[in-house]
């Protein structure tokens, strides 16, 4: 029984570190946030961070993985229900909206991040690309969409979304450009792929 409690405590501490890191990355930036900042924000010793994440990059990757895990759940639900491309795009935006401040920082700072971290982001994008392509293929077979190559499909969608995220001050009066412009982005993209 004691071992389970210890494991639960360890998992809870790890989760606290990941959530604190995500919040600080969103507010302060990924590059500018130190592991000491993260530990201090949740009143833990700096050494605790390294017990769970031996390298800073491991913590950044854990934050991206948490984002990816939640994105995968949304996509799985959309695909299990055999929903169309619009629903998959909306599922993508729901998760982006939930993590918008962090994800916007990730997009902006990606060129400055270490290759291992960027590789994790690219794997996440590859998964999104696959989900979009599967949904487009269903639409295409139903005669509602035209054929597009997977890279062009994904790059067009993600380029549109990233442009709005990076330039949020131009497109949104409030805190969330996804909340304010998400429906417009989906509608525009659906017009582009329409048969």
C-alpha positions as CSV (number, residue, x, y, z in Angstrom):
1,X,0.0,0.0,0.0
2,X,2.9,2.4,0.9
3,X,4.4,1.9,-2.6
4,X,1.2,2.9,-4.3
5,X,1.0,6.0,-2.2
6,X,4.6,6.9,-3.0
7,X,3.9,6.3,-6.7
8,X,0.8,8.5,-6.5
9,X,2.7,11.3,-4.8
10,X,5.5,11.0,-7.5
11,X,2.9,11.3,-10.3
12,X,1.1,14.2,-8.6
13,X,4.4,16.1,-8.2
14,X,5.2,15.4,-11.8
15,X,1.8,16.7,-12.9
16,X,2.3,19.8,-10.8
17,X,5.6,20.5,-12.4
18,X,4.2,20.0,-15.9
19,X,1.2,22.3,-15.2
20,X,3.4,25.0,-13.6
21,X,5.9,24.8,-16.5
22,X,3.1,25.2,-19.0
23,X,1.7,28.2,-17.2
24,X,5.1,29.9,-16.9
25,X,6.0,29.1,-20.5
26,X,2.8,30.7,-21.6
27,X,3.4,33.8,-19.5
28,X,7.1,34.3,-19.6
29,X,8.2,32.3,-22.6
30,X,9.7,28.9,-23.0
31,X,13.3,30.2,-23.6
32,X,13.2,32.7,-20.7
33,X,11.6,30.3,-18.1
34,X,14.2,28.5,-15.9
35,X,13.7,25.3,-13.9
36,X,14.3,27.4,-10.8
37,X,11.3,29.7,-11.8
38,X,9.1,26.6,-12.2
39,X,10.2,25.2,-8.8
40,X,9.7,28.5,-7.1
41,X,6.2,29.0,-8.6
42,X,4.9,25.8,-6.8
43,X,7.1,26.2,-3.7
44,X,9.3,23.2,-4.4
45,X,13.0,22.8,-4.2
46,X,14.9,23.2,-7.4
47,X,16.3,19.6,-7.0
48,X,12.8,18.2,-7.2
49,X,12.5,19.4,-10.8
50,X,15.6,17.4,-11.7
51,X,14.4,14.3,-9.9
52,X,11.5,14.2,-12.3
53,X,13.1,15.8,-15.3
54,X,16.9,15.3,-15.5
55,X,17.2,17.8,-18.3
56,X,15.2,21.0,-18.9
57,X,14.4,19.8,-22.4
58,X,12.7,16.7,-20.8
59,X,10.3,19.0,-19.0
60,X,9.5,21.0,-22.1
61,X,8.9,17.8,-24.0
62,X,6.6,16.6,-21.1
63,X,4.6,19.8,-21.5
64,X,4.3,19.3,-25.3
65,X,3.4,15.6,-24.7
66,X,0.6,16.6,-22.3
67,X,-0.8,19.0,-25.0
68,X,-0.5,16.1,-27.5
69,X,-2.2,13.6,-25.3
70,X,-5.2,15.9,-24.9
71,X,-5.2,16.6,-28.6
72,X,-5.2,12.8,-29.4
73,X,-8.2,12.3,-27.1
74,X,-10.2,15.0,-29.0
75,X,-9.2,13.5,-32.4
76,X,-10.0,10.0,-31.3
77,X,-13.5,11.0,-30.3
78,X,-14.0,12.9,-33.6
79,X,-12.8,10.0,-35.7
80,X,-14.7,7.3,-33.7
81,X,-17.9,9.1,-34.4
82,X,-16.9,9.2,-38.1
83,X,-17.3,13.0,-38.1
84,X,-16.2,15.0,-41.1
85,X,-13.3,17.4,-41.7
86,X,-15.1,20.3,-40.1
87,X,-15.5,18.4,-36.8
88,X,-11.8,17.4,-36.9
89,X,-10.8,21.0,-37.5
90,X,-13.0,22.1,-34.6
91,X,-11.6,19.4,-32.3
92,X,-8.1,20.7,-33.2
93,X,-9.1,24.3,-32.3
94,X,-10.8,23.2,-29.0
95,X,-7.5,21.8,-27.8
96,X,-5.5,24.8,-29.1
97,X,-7.9,27.1,-27.3
98,X,-7.4,25.2,-24.1
99,X,-3.6,25.6,-24.4
100,X,-3.6,28.8,-26.5
101,X,-1.1,30.9,-24.5
102,X,1.4,28.0,-24.3
103,X,0.9,26.9,-27.9
104,X,1.3,30.4,-29.2
105,X,4.7,30.7,-27.3
106,X,5.7,27.3,-28.7
107,X,5.0,28.4,-32.3
108,X,6.8,31.7,-31.8
109,X,9.8,30.3,-30.0
110,X,10.1,27.0,-32.0
111,X,13.1,28.1,-34.0
112,X,15.0,28.9,-30.8
113,X,14.3,25.6,-29.1
114,X,16.7,22.6,-29.1
115,X,16.3,20.0,-31.9
116,X,14.9,17.3,-29.5
117,X,12.1,19.7,-28.5
118,X,11.4,20.7,-32.1
119,X,11.4,17.1,-33.1
120,X,8.6,16.4,-30.5
121,X,6.6,19.3,-31.9
122,X,7.1,17.9,-35.5
123,X,5.8,14.5,-34.4
124,X,2.8,16.1,-32.9
125,X,2.2,18.0,-36.2
126,X,2.6,14.7,-38.1
127,X,-0.2,13.2,-36.0
128,X,-2.5,16.2,-36.7
129,X,-1.6,16.0,-40.4
130,X,-2.7,12.3,-40.4
131,X,-6.0,13.0,-38.7
132,X,-6.8,15.9,-41.1
133,X,-5.9,13.8,-44.1
134,X,-8.1,10.9,-42.9
135,X,-11.0,13.3,-42.4
136,X,-10.4,14.9,-45.8
137,X,-10.4,11.5,-47.5
138,X,-13.8,10.7,-46.0
139,X,-15.1,14.0,-47.3
140,X,-13.5,13.4,-50.7
141,X,-15.1,9.9,-51.0
142,X,-18.5,11.5,-50.2
143,X,-17.9,14.0,-53.0
144,X,-17.7,17.0,-50.6
145,X,-14.0,17.8,-51.0
146,X,-11.3,17.8,-53.6
147,X,-8.2,15.8,-53.5
148,X,-5.2,17.5,-51.8
149,X,-1.8,16.1,-51.0
150,X,-1.4,15.6,-47.2
151,X,1.6,18.0,-46.8
152,X,-0.3,20.8,-48.6
153,X,-3.5,20.1,-46.7
154,X,-1.7,20.3,-43.3
155,X,0.6,23.2,-44.1
156,X,-2.3,25.3,-45.3
157,X,-4.3,24.7,-42.2
158,X,-1.5,25.0,-39.7
159,X,-0.1,28.1,-41.5
160,X,-3.5,29.8,-41.3
161,X,-3.9,28.9,-37.6
162,X,-0.3,29.9,-36.7
163,X,-0.6,33.2,-38.5
164,X,-3.6,34.1,-36.4
165,X,-1.9,32.9,-33.2
166,X,1.3,34.8,-33.8
167,X,-0.6,38.0,-34.8
168,X,-3.4,37.6,-32.2
169,X,-3.3,41.4,-31.4
170,X,-4.4,42.1,-35.0
171,X,-7.3,39.6,-35.0
172,X,-8.7,39.5,-31.5
173,X,-9.8,42.0,-29.0
174,X,-9.8,39.5,-26.1
175,X,-7.4,37.0,-24.8
176,X,-8.2,34.2,-27.3
177,X,-7.9,34.5,-31.0
178,X,-9.2,30.9,-31.4
179,X,-12.3,31.8,-29.5
180,X,-12.9,34.9,-31.6
181,X,-11.8,33.7,-35.0
182,X,-12.0,29.9,-34.8
183,X,-15.3,29.6,-36.7
184,X,-14.0,31.9,-39.4
185,X,-10.8,29.9,-39.8
186,X,-12.8,26.6,-40.1
187,X,-15.2,28.1,-42.6
188,X,-12.5,29.6,-44.7
189,X,-10.5,26.3,-44.8
190,X,-13.7,24.3,-45.6
191,X,-14.2,26.7,-48.6
192,X,-10.7,26.0,-49.8
193,X,-11.1,22.2,-49.8
194,X,-14.7,22.1,-51.1
195,X,-15.2,20.0,-54.2
